[in-house]
């Protein structure tokens, strides 16, 4: 009876939303729990940097490879295996007793989570008619912000009752339950899915020549470089801010749980608002260039607020500045991704997003251990300076490297 409902495609979209929410929930559990974990084990800031590197190494590889595999085998198997695998990795964190264990389990977590967003987008393509896919994609991918918002208060609450080990078990079980529900509701795509995709999907395959042709295009490298430069900033926010609030601002774990979700709320709001404002500018001016770059320019200006964090003596003011920074990132990333689709079209956008995402994760896994060294030997100040200035640098690089946002003709490259 499950597959008989006309609402099944939208149930699938909602489940994709939950999957992306779980992906951000599970990766955030450690950043909150590390405060308690360090009370049990001697884990230094440098150790913590390498622990996060374990996640970033596998995530960098699977961001692109996961998308290729899910294109090949479909979202039903792809997302089920992805969520199931990273949920197992989450549970394994509960038996860790040293930094090496945590790094190993973070590596496994990254292997699973690399397929989350490609799988969510693939599910939309398979199940939802083209005329509704933009809305469906917004819902499916938007779960990430919810997961990040929920993670700090939920983890703090659970730690008080079941300890940090119990938090990893409980959040991992959430994923196993999701897999069962997903498997039930995605049983009969041939009846209720996007029929055009059902027919075409069987022929989907990956050829190395496609990647070679794409990497020969200058504009592709512009987007890869920008992601390489900026992604470490967001990973710095996710992995290190709870420790900063605790160690520098002397905020206890309970208060961190009450505050740290607020910046992620700003991210969720601005993802939607940034796209809406950009589309409105395009409707009124008929200029993709002005629509995308104006919002990205505003975002770059907003990130200057982070430069003042190092001078703040109140945790609440730090959170306010981070709210502005996350809000700016939502404006930026929505229009960054939209600009990719404007230039490269629907047949290449996912691949280029995957390549740029892998570049960002690769950069982060290189820089994240250095963050631990910088914090240990110096202070957080160099990191705040980098975070508060590099969006502006990236924006100037973008507007000079790609003077006009317009569709690229691929005929020559594809021959």
C-alpha angles and dihedrals in degrees: 000000000000094000094048096076121100087216094065095100090056092045086055090051090050090050089052087052090053091048093056089045090053091049092059093039092055095046091049097051093082095048089059098036095049089082090064095034091059089058089062101037136033098248114159127204089257090052090050090052091054091046090058089045089063088063095044095052094058094036091054091055098041097046088076101023092047090055091051093049094047090050087054100045104024135244098281095066094026099056094037092055093041097051093039093051096048091044089056089049089051092053091049089062087071092069097047117124103175144022093269091057092051092048091050094050091046087055090055090046090056092050090058099039094052088080097049102093098033087050094050092051092046090052090055092050092049099045110027128067114248094249090063101037097098092058091042092051090051091054096043097049094038092075090084093072091049091051091051092048094049097043103075100047093038093050094047090049094049094044089059091058108029105016127239093294091055092052091061091049095049096046090047091053089054087064095050090052089050092054091055093049092044092051092052097048097044096052100110112033091153090071103037106018131093099290094203090058092045090059096041097038094072090064095050112123140152124243124188089221090067093060092044091054092047094049089054090068116094095213091058090062091050090061092043092052093048092052091045090055099042108035094075088063094060092044088051088056093048099043105033111028097082088054091046092052091048100042103032103027094034093229116158124231095259092054091048088055089052094050113028096073092063098078091050089053087057089052093053093049095046094048088064097034093048091055093045094051092046091052091048091053090049092051092052099040104025086222119126088184094058094039097054100033096045092058092043089050091052089049092052091052092049092055091066085081089078090067088072096054093087090061097049121105098188124077090211091058090048089055090049091053090047090050088058091046094050090045088053091049090054090053090047102045095045092055093038090058092042090052089055090055091046091056103034107029131221097300095061106022097090093049093050092045087051093049093048091045090053089049090053093049091046090053091048094051089053095046100036096074088048088056089061091050092047092049093047097047100032128003140276089270099097090052093051090051091051093047093048098048111032098074088062091048090049092048093053089047090050098050093047095042095046106029093177131027107222138135115285119227107231098184094102095046094048096055 
